[in-house]
Amino acid sequence: MRERDVIEVTSLSHSTIWRAMKDGRFPRPVLISPGRVGWRESAIIAWQNNPAGWRAKEAA
């Protein structure tokens, strides 16, 4: 998912998303190509199911 899509489905701002990622409270994006990132839809759905309890986990 692109950042604008993540913002739309979560109602979070750009700054809030990046601050939460830094704190480990929001999924990190994956590199799509040099200078371009996106989020896995499954990670955003998992976060939406339990935003207060979501914690970053090691990628499997």
BELFEN-V264351 format. One record per helix or strand. SS is the DSSP state (~ for helix, > for strand). FROM is the first residue (numbers start at 1). TO is the last residue. If there is no record, write none. Layout:
SS&FROM&TO ; SS&FROM&TO
This chain:
~&3&10 ; ~&14&22 ; >&30&33 ; >&36&38 ; ~&41&49
